[in-house]
Amino acid sequence: MIPLIVWLYCVARRYYLAIVVILLSGLTDIADGAIARRFNMVSDFGKVFDPIADKLTQGTLILCLSTRYRGMFVLLALFALREISLLTMGYKTLKKTNSINSAKWYGKLSTFLLYVVMMLLILFPAIPLWIANTLICLCCAAVLFSLILYSQFYWSLLGK
């Protein structure tokens, strides 16, 4: 759905339809996870590739919104730093423990906040810049918070 989101937001400027596609993407992601857990079908493949799809969607939304809000470039840099760091630490942990770790509450909170802010900025394109920048700063803080807590988590695993 990522190419459709980009086209709806950047080319067609059909913001409400872009929101519908984002919500549909999120709902199918939630349903997929719920079905996998309910029927005991959770797999290491899903643990790895589901978050990748989520991160690609989030990164795409940040990039799309960076065409309107300059502050998004700071968020994009923090987001990229977090994802590269977590990918590296996750890989090292996999090599050491031969296990894949699931998302933690602080990662889910950061993701939820990021989606809420992105959808608000898409839904209300005339939002005052100071409000948009405050929301972007809130996302930056959440991304940084989750990076710190994930780093502590992985360091504790790698230190053993």
Buried (B, 14 or more C-beta within 10 A) or exposed (E): BBEBBBBBBBEEEEBEBBBEBBEEBBEEBEEBBEEBEEEEEBEEEBBEEBBEBBBEBBBBBBBBBBEBBEBBEBBBEBBBEBBEBBEEBBEEBBEEEEEBBEBEEBBEBBBEBBBEBBBBBBEEEEBEEEEBBEBBBBBBEBBBBBBEBBBEBBEEBEEE
